[in-house]
Amino acid sequence: MKTTQRQSDLKALSPDQLTDELVNLKKEQFNLRFQGATGQLENVARIREVRRDIARVRTLQRQKTLASDAKA
């Protein structure tokens, strides 16, 4: 349920907003990896969630690129 809600929220974003979201997720992923390396990470499952969110954003970016190319 949480995944479908997250995905529908992402679908509503523009390509620029998706890029911003990707940058934010990459920063969060870096911070989580850093916390894991220093032993400060409490929620190890968050790494997996962020990685999958990055994949979702990239997939949506690709779909929107292909859709805009098809129109042109």
C-alpha positions, 0 to 999 in steps of 0.5 A: 500500500505504501509503495503504490501511494509513493509511486502515484505521488512520484507520477504526478511530479514534473521531470525537473521535480523528479530530478530534484527528488533523485538528488535528495534520495542520492544524498540520503543514500550517501548519508545512510551508507556513511552512518552504516560505516561508522556504526550509527545506523539504526534502521538498516532497512531504510537503505533498501527503501531508498535504493528502490525509491531511486530506481522508481524515480529513474524508471519514471524519468525514463518513461516520461522521456520516452513519452515525450520522444514519442510525441515529437 
